[in-house]
Amino acid sequence: MRYQGKITKWKDDQGFGFITPNGSRNQVFVHIKSFENRQRRPEGNEIVTYEISTDTKGRTQAQRVAFVGEHLPSVFSFGYSNAPFILITLFLIFVAGLAFAHKLPFSVLWFYLVASAISFISYSLDKSAAQNDQWRISESTLHLFGVVGGWPGALAAQRLLRHKSKKRSFQIQFWATVILNCSALGWLFLSSGAKIFRSILGVM
């Protein structure tokens, strides 16, 4: 039997929350693994349908949870899920191309790779800490890693680990760091190009 209710409490960092059934005040525990659509994380106040089960300790919890009015994506639909990785790949290829063309120092490419690895590891540690109720890495630190060049690794971690990918305020700040970093890269590229142009004029 399926029930309907509203997600009235949700702790995204810990991956669980509570559903208040229609016509009742008795909240039902729900874990992120119980949602049928794993590509969408709840934010709170969504209307859902679910089934009831009990865990090994006899506690009631929701299972097979689905968002009302949502059509589950086809298993053959890869467009959206692959888009971040396409962006990361194209960006790194672009930076590598500039480095091989001697329009950017190779150190810039290596810096992006190292910073991305550090960002990915940081997201992984933060998610593990959230699940185990341990000391967390602050969001400002995660954004700092992104703005200095680790955003490709951060974006990969958000999608692969499903961490911080649905928190709207975090995503707004994250994409702001991406824009800032790309703007800085553009300035560096133009500055390098201007130096090359001036050197050519000096030879002529």
ZITA-V708867 format. One record per backbone hydrogen bond with DSSP energy under -0.5 kcal/mol. CO is the residue of the C=O (numbers start at 1). NH is the residue of the N-H. Records with the same first field share a line. If there is no record, write none. Layout:
CO->NH + NH
This chain:
1->52
3->50
4->22
5->48
6->8 + 20
7->45
9->18
10->12
11->14 + 15 + 16
15->32
16->11
17->30
18->8 + 9
19->21 + 28
20->6
21->24
25->27
26->21
28->19
29->62
30->17
31->34
32->35
34->65
36->38
37->40
46->7
47->68
48->5
49->66
50->3
51->63
53->61
55->58
59->55
60->29
61->53
63->51
65->36
66->49
67->70
70->72
74->77
76->78
78->82
79->83
80->84
82->86
83->87
84->88
85->89
86->90
87->91
88->92
89->93
90->94
91->95
92->96
93->97
94->98
95->99
96->100
97->101
98->103 + 104
99->102
105->108 + 109
106->110
107->111
108->112
109->113
110->114
111->115
112->116
113->117
114->118
115->119
116->120
117->121
118->122
119->123
120->124
121->125
122->126
123->127
124->128
125->129
126->130
127->131
128->132
129->134
130->133
138->142
139->143
140->144
141->145
142->146
143->147
144->148
145->150
146->149 + 151
150->154
151->155
152->156
153->157
154->158
155->159
156->160
157->161
158->163
166->168
167->171
168->172
169->173
170->174
171->175
172->176
173->177
174->178
175->179
176->180
177->181
178->182
179->183
180->184
181->185
182->186
183->187
184->188
185->189
186->190
187->191
188->192
189->193
190->194
191->195
192->196
193->197
194->198
195->199
196->200
197->201
198->202
199->203
200->204
